[in-house]
Amino acid sequence: MIFVALYYFNSFHLQEKPSVLYLIVGMMFVNGLIFHITRTNRRLDALVELLDFDHKNQGDSNNSKDA
C-alpha cells in the first residue's frame, strides 16, 4: 500500500522512473519468498522429528498402537 501511495502521489518522481519501484517491489517479493520457504522447511523438519520420535516410541514399548 505504501508503494501504491508513493506512486499515486508521485513522491520521488516515481512515475517518470518506475524501474526504481519495480526493483524495490521485486526485492520485497524475493525476501518474502525466502522467508516462506525457510518457515516451511522448519515446519517439515519438526514434523519429521516428531514422526521419528513416534516410531521409536512405538518400537520400544509393548503397548498397543491405540494406547
Secondary structure, DSSP 8 states (H G I E B T S, - for coil): -HHHHHHHTTGGGTTT-HHHHHHHHHHHHHHHHHHHHHHHHHHHHHHHHHHHHHHHHHHH--S-TT-
